[in-house]
Amino acid sequence: MAKQFEAPIPGESLTGNPKKYPWERPPEISDPKEALGMHMARLAKPDVMDGTLAMLEAGVPLKDLTLGILRVAVSEGYHSPDISLMVAPAMHEYIKRTADEVGIEYDEGLVDEEGVRKADDIKTLIKTRRLMSEKISAEEEPILDEEPVEEMVEEVPKQGLMARRTK
């Protein structure tokens, strides 16, 4: 019962000191080339690359590992999330090539096998329905002795979206 009163009050974070955390301040790096250089210099250190490759060997998908590295950089205030989006493909490729050179097998994390199977199942279902509807429509004979019914539709004068209507 006492734990319910230990929770933060809604809006409490808005009353604290501004710029308390690194991500609340302007980023240190605003140029994508500089950010990529910083990450490449960091990954070039043997202990950092060894840890990165160990994570790949442990089964962490390469995409998730790359995004994790970039999220940490954003949370520490090095660069903004939009810089992360620009830098991510180059970092992904760099880590991938290093893992290939060392001979580590890894999951790239770009293709969702289960999602691909579901998409294939959906395509098969659509084709089946199309074939069934074509078969049913081919078996039915069109009724030609009935004349089409024409309905009287009142024409509405063309007006703009904000025009006043007089009626």
C-alpha positions in Angstrom: 0.0 0.0 0.0 2.8 2.4 0.8 4.5 1.9 -2.6 1.6 3.6 -4.4 2.7 6.9 -2.9 6.3 6.5 -4.0 5.4 7.0 -7.7 6.2 10.3 -9.3 3.4 12.8 -9.5 2.1 13.4 -13.1 3.9 16.4 -14.6 6.7 16.3 -12.0 9.3 16.0 -14.7 8.2 19.3 -16.1 9.0 21.1 -12.8 12.6 20.0 -12.6 15.7 21.9 -13.7 15.9 22.2 -17.5 18.9 20.8 -19.4 19.6 18.4 -16.5 20.2 15.5 -18.9 22.6 15.4 -21.9 19.7 14.7 -24.4 18.0 17.9 -23.3 20.9 20.1 -24.4 22.0 20.8 -27.9 24.1 17.9 -29.3 27.9 18.2 -29.4 28.1 17.1 -33.1 25.7 18.4 -35.7 27.5 17.2 -38.8 26.8 13.6 -40.0 30.4 13.2 -41.2 31.8 14.2 -37.9 29.4 11.8 -36.1 30.4 9.0 -38.4 34.1 9.8 -37.8 33.6 9.7 -34.1 31.8 6.3 -34.2 34.4 4.9 -36.6 37.2 6.0 -34.3 35.5 4.5 -31.3 34.9 1.2 -33.2 38.5 1.1 -34.3 39.6 0.6 -30.7 40.4 -3.1 -30.3 38.5 -3.5 -27.0 35.3 -1.8 -28.4 35.4 -3.9 -31.6 36.0 -7.1 -29.6 32.9 -6.3 -27.5 30.9 -5.6 -30.6 32.0 -8.8 -32.3 31.3 -10.8 -29.1 27.7 -9.4 -29.1 27.3 -10.6 -32.7 28.6 -14.0 -31.8 26.2 -14.1 -28.8 23.3 -13.8 -31.3 22.4 -10.1 -31.1 21.3 -9.0 -34.6 23.6 -6.6 -36.3 20.8 -4.1 -36.9 19.9 -4.0 -33.2 23.5 -3.7 -32.2 24.0 -0.8 -34.6 20.9 1.0 -33.4 21.9 0.4 -29.8 25.3 2.0 -30.3 23.6 5.0 -31.9 20.9 5.3 -29.1 23.6 5.5 -26.5 25.3 8.3 -28.4 22.1 10.2 -28.6 21.4 9.6 -24.9 24.9 10.9 -24.0 24.3 14.0 -26.1 26.9 13.4 -28.8 24.4 13.8 -31.7 20.7 14.0 -32.4 18.4 11.1 -33.5 18.2 12.4 -37.1 22.0 12.2 -37.3 21.7 8.5 -36.1 19.4 7.8 -39.1 22.0 9.2 -41.5 24.9 7.4 -39.9 23.3 4.0 -39.3 23.8 2.4 -42.8 27.5 3.2 -42.9 28.1 1.9 -39.3 26.0 -1.2 -40.1 28.2 -1.9 -43.2 31.5 -1.3 -41.3 30.6 -3.7 -38.5 29.3 -6.2 -41.1 32.6 -6.1 -43.1 34.7 -6.5 -39.9 32.6 -9.5 -38.8 33.0 -11.0 -42.3 36.8 -10.5 -42.2 37.1 -12.2 -38.8 34.8 -15.0 -39.9 32.0 -14.5 -37.4 28.5 -15.8 -38.3 25.8 -13.3 -37.4 22.2 -12.4 -38.0 22.0 -9.2 -39.9 18.5 -8.5 -38.6 17.2 -7.0 -41.8 14.9 -9.8 -42.9 12.1 -11.0 -40.6 11.7 -14.7 -41.6 8.3 -15.0 -39.9 7.1 -11.8 -41.5 8.2 -13.1 -44.9 6.3 -16.3 -44.4 3.2 -14.4 -43.4 3.5 -12.2 -46.5 3.9 -15.3 -48.7 0.8 -16.8 -47.0 -1.2 -13.6 -47.7 -0.1 -13.6 -51.3 -1.2 -17.2 -51.7 -4.5 -16.4 -50.1 -5.1 -13.5 -52.4 -4.3 -15.6 -55.5 -6.6 -18.4 -54.3 -9.5 -15.9 -53.8 -8.9 -14.4 -57.2 -8.9 -17.8 -58.9 -12.1 -18.8 -57.0 -13.9 -15.6 -58.0 -12.9 -16.1 -61.6 -14.2 -19.6 -61.5 -17.5 -18.6 -60.0 -17.9 -15.7 -62.4 -17.2 -18.0 -65.4 -19.8 -20.5 -64.2 -22.5 -17.9 -63.8 -24.3 -16.7 -67.0 -25.0 -13.0 -67.2 -28.6 -12.1 -67.2 -29.2 -10.1 -70.4 -33.0 -9.8 -70.5 -33.1 -7.2 -67.7 -32.6 -3.6 -68.5 -30.4 -1.4 -66.3 -32.2 0.8 -63.9 -31.3 4.5 -64.2 -31.8 6.6 -61.1 -32.5 10.3 -61.2 -29.7 12.1 -59.5 -30.0 15.8 -58.8 -27.0 17.7 -60.0 -25.3 19.8 -57.4 -23.7 23.0 -58.7 -19.9 23.0 -58.3 -18.8 25.2 -55.5 -15.6 25.7 -53.5 -15.1 24.0 -50.1 -15.8 27.2 -48.1 -18.6 28.5 -50.3 -22.0 29.3 -48.7 -24.9 27.3 -49.8 -28.2 29.0 -50.3 -31.2 26.8 -49.6 
